[in-house]
Amino acid sequence: MSITVEIVKEALSKIIDPNTGKDFMASKSAKNIALDGADVALDIELGYPAKSQIELIRNLVTDALTKLDGVGKLHVHVYAKIFAHSAQRGVKLLPNVRNIIAVASGKGGVGKSTTSVNLALALAAEGANVGLLDADIYGPSQPMMVGISGRPESHDGKTMEPLENHGLQVASIGFMINPDDPMVWRGPMVTQALQQLLEQTYWRDLDYLIVDMPPGTGDIQLTLSQKVPVTGAVIVTTPQDIALLDARKGLKMFEKVGIPILGVVENMSMHICSNCGHAEAIFGEGGGAKMCADFGVDFLGSLPLAMAIREQTDSGKPTVVADPDGPIAQIYKQIARKVAVKVAEKAKDLSSKFPTIVVKND
């Protein structure tokens, strides 16, 4: 029996992408299917960064197509292409930034900044161009976490260059002040500083900009929701009831302003004794998953209460770069992949493809 494009498509419709849970035809990932006699060539375009997944997916497709009768040589090209996706209505995308992901919590001390930097590093490790914006004007912590010091430079007198380390482009008010100086600013000054950091930083071709939000539901959160094109938000909590109470408020705030919730991350879910290995849910258990069930959002994953996470982040080398093959880094990478897949499932923003219409009076 001779091979046809229809036979190839039927076979592809039965192969499930382990990251999206969809087959390659339903997800429109399979492209440019071409036959040359019995030889088959095709592309698999992934909408999420997938450096560690490309070989796995190529093997999945190759193994399935090899079993078809009449197939000769196979050429399967798997690659990732990150598109800009829609944000809130009426808010234009930032130049050179395809997707903005806000990482937020209702209260402080739940590991939001640690999650932000490891999420950014995990996306970068998969091949994405990633930026990290420290939006916590009162308590900037990202300069220490990414191991960067110094002042940003300006080449044109209008924009400032992001500082870089571990493959991330980073902007923070912490680069512009003495670490011991408090930010004694009222709300309008804080929101203006956030806008300047966002819009006057010369971001270079970012697939994702991770925004490390301050805790709470105040001025900065409102500014972000009204003036910044946020693709989606990740909520960070711990299992304890008091943290979940505030996390629920943060989640509802994003829903009210039309920003999709990409999912919930639960930090400090389990403490494992470094001496005996005993596991104990110090802050309770199951709270994050229950919150997701209550609001109909995805549970992205849970992280243990581990001394190594704190030590690595304090040293300027967060877990994903300090121990990239370790079990905790793998959890961060799984969470990052889920977030990227959720973003890829959103509607694409096509505004850049439409021409600008100018009406002139002669």
N, C-alpha and C positions, 0 to 999 in steps of 0.2 A: 504494500500500500504506500502510495507517495504521500509525503508530508505536505500539509497546507497551512496557511496562516490561521484558519479557523481551528484546526487541530491544536496548534501551538497556543492559541488564546484559551481554548477549553482547558488545556493542561495548566496554564498559568492561573486560571480561575479557581483551581483546586489547591494552589500553594499559598499558605498563610504566612504573612510577615509576622514573625514572633513579637515584634515591637508594637505593631498597630492592631494586631488581631484581625486584619482584613486581608483578603486575597489581592494579588497584584493587578488583577483586572478591575475589581471593584474600586480599588484605591487610585486607579489610573496611573499606577507607577510604571507599568509596562509600556514602553514606547518604541517606535521605529522598528517594528518586527519586519524582518526582511528575509526572503528565501533566495538562495542561489543553488538551484537544483535541490539536493537533499540537505545542504548546509543551512544552518539557521543562525541569524544574528539578531540581537535585540538589546535594548537599554532598559535598565531598572533605575528609575529616578526616585530617590528617597527625599521626602520633604523635611527630614530632620538630620542633624549631623551624626555620622555613623561610621567613623573610621574603624572602630573595633568590630563593627557588624558587617562590613562589606564582604569579607571573605565568606562568612557564614551564609549570607543571603545569596551570594553567587553560587555557593555549593548547593543550597536548597533548590535553586532554579535549574542548575545544570543537572543535578541528580534526577529531577523529575522529567526533564525534557529528554535526557539520554534514554529513558525507558520507552519513549515513543517509537513505534515501528517506522522504519524508513528514514530516521534522522541520521545525517552525516556529521560533519564537524559543527561544533557549537561555539559561538562567541557571545558571551554574556557580559555586558559592561554595566557595572553597578556604581552609581555615584550619588552624592547628596547635592541638592540645590535648595537653598533656603530663600523663601519668598517673604516679602512684606505682607503682613496680614492685618485685617481691619481692626481699628481701635474704636473708641467712643465716637458717636456721631458728631460731626462738626469740628473735630480736632484733626489737623493735618499732621502727617508723619514728619518726623525730624529729618533733615538732610543726613544722608549716610548712615541712618539707623533703621533697620528693617523692622525689628520687633523690640518692644520694651516690656520687661517683666518686672513687676513690683513684688518684692518679698516683704511681707508685713506681719505684724502681730498686734494683738490688742494691748499687750503689756511688755515691759522690759524684762530682761533676764531669762528669756526662753531660748536663746541661741539663734536669734534671727540673723545677726551679722555673720556668724559662723556658717550658717546655712547658705547665706547669700554668696559668700566668697567661694565656698566649696561647690556650689551650684555653677557659678561662673567658670571655675577651673575645670569642672567636669565637662561642660559644654565645649570649652576650648580644647580639652584633651581629645574630644571626638572630631576635631577639625574645624569648629566654628570660629569666626572672628567675634570676640566678646569684649564688651566694656563693662565696667563696674562703677556705678555712681553711688557715693556715700551721701544719702539724703538726710542723714541724722546730723543736722547743723549744730545742735547743742552738745552732742556727744559723739563726734566722729571717731570711729574705731578702725576703719579700713586701712589707713596708712600703716598702722602697726601690724594688722593681720596679713597684708600683702608684702610687708617688709620694704616699704618705700619711704624715703624721706627726701626733702628738697622742695624747691618752689617750681611751679609750672612756668614754662617759657611761652612767649608770644612772638610769632614770626611776622605777623602783619599788624600788630597793635590793636586788633579787634577780637581775636580769638586766642584761647590758650591751648597749648598742647597737653593732652593727657599724659600723666606719668605711666611708666610701664614696668611690669615685672611678671614673671611666670606666664608670659603670653597674654596678659590682660592689659587693656587700656583703662586707667583708673583716674577718676576725678573726685576730690574731697575738699571740703573747707579746711580739713585738717592739714593740708599742704600749705595753707596760707597763714596759719596762726601758730603761735608757740603752744606746744602740747599742754602747758600748764595754765594757759589763759582761758578763762571761762567765756562763753558766748553770752553776754548780757544784752540780748536783743529782744525786741518785741516782735509779735507775729508778722507784721508787714515786711520787716527787714529780713526775717527768716525766709519767707516765701520768695522774696526778690532774689535772695542769695541762691535758693534752689533753682529758680528759673535761669539765672546767669550760669550756674554750673552746668545745667542741661544744655542750654542753647548757645553758650559762648565757648564751650569746649569743642575743639576740632576733632570730633570723633571720626575715625577713618574706616569706612566701609564695614560697619558692624552688622552681623547677623542678629545678635542679641545684645541689648543693654540691660543688665541686671541692676535694679534700683533697690539699695538697702534702705528701707524706710525707717523712720523713727517710730517708736511705739505710740499707740493712741489713735485717735480719730479727729485730729485737730486741723490747724491751718494748712500744714504741709500736705496732708492727705487730701484735703479739699482742693488745693491748688493742683495737685497731681491729677486728680480726677477731672478737673474742668479745663485744664490748659495743656496737659501732656498726653500724647497718644499712647495709652497703655494697652498693650495687646491682651494682658491677663495678669492675675495676681496669684501669688502663692502665699498661703497662710501658715505661719509657724506657731506651734503651741507645745506645751508639755501636757502629760496626761492628767495633771491635778485639776480639780474642779475650778479653782480660782483663775487659773490660766485659761481654761476652756471658756469660762464666762466672758472674759475679755476678747478672746479669739473669735467667739461667735459675733460679738459686736463689730469687730473689724471686718469679718466676712459679710455681714449685713450691710455695712457701709459701702463696700465695693459693689454689692448687688444694686443698691439704691442709685448709684451714680453710673450704672451701666457698664461696669468693668467685669468681664467674666472671671470666675474663680477657676484657676487651673487645677487646684487641689490643695490638700493639707499635708504638712510634714509634722510628724510628732517627734520632738526631741526628748532626750533623757527618759526614754520609755522603759529602760531596764538597766539596773546597775549590776555589773558582773565583778565579783570580788577578785582582785588581782592575785590574791594568795591562794584561795581555795576554789575559785571558779563558781561559787554559789551565785545564782541570779536572783535578784530581788527587785520588785516593782516599787521603788521608794516613793514615787509620785503618783501611784495608782496605775491602772492599766485599762486599755480599751477606750479611753476618752476621745482620742483623735478619731478613731474609726466610728464611734457612735455619733460624733459631731458630723462626720461626712454623711452618715446614713440619714441623719435628721435633715440636712440641707440638700441632699442629693448631689454631692460633689465627690470627686475622686480622692481616695486616700493614697498619697504618693509614696509613703514609706515611713519607717520609724528608725530612729538612731539611738544607740545605747548611751548611757551616762558613762563616758570613758575619759580617764585622765589624759590619754594620748591626744584626743581631739583638742582639749584646752592647751596642752603643752605645745603642740605643733602650730596652732593658730597664734599663740602668744609669741612664738619664735619667728613669725613672718613667713612660715612655710606650712600652710594649711594641709590637712590630711591628704587631699587629692594629689598634691605634689610631693609631700613628705613620704607617703607610703602608698604610691599609686596602685599597687597590686594587692594591698591589704584588704581585709573584709569590710572595714568601714568605708574606705574609698569606693569600693564596689557598690555599697548602698547609695552613696552620693551620686555615682554615675548612673545607677538605675533610676533614681529620682529625676536626674537631669534629662535622661532619655524620655521618661514619661511626660515631663513638662514640654520638651521639644515636640513630641508627637501630638500633644494636646494643642499646641500652637499651630502645628502643620494642618490640623483638622479644621481650623477656623477659615472663614472666607478670606480669599486673597484681596489685598488692597490694590486696585487697578488705577488709582487716581493719577499715578505718574505716567500712565500710558495715554491718557486723554490729552488732546492738545488744548492749550490755553487760547481762548477766543477773545480777541481784542476788537472792540468796536470803535472806529474812528469817524469823526465828523469832518468831511472834506470841505 
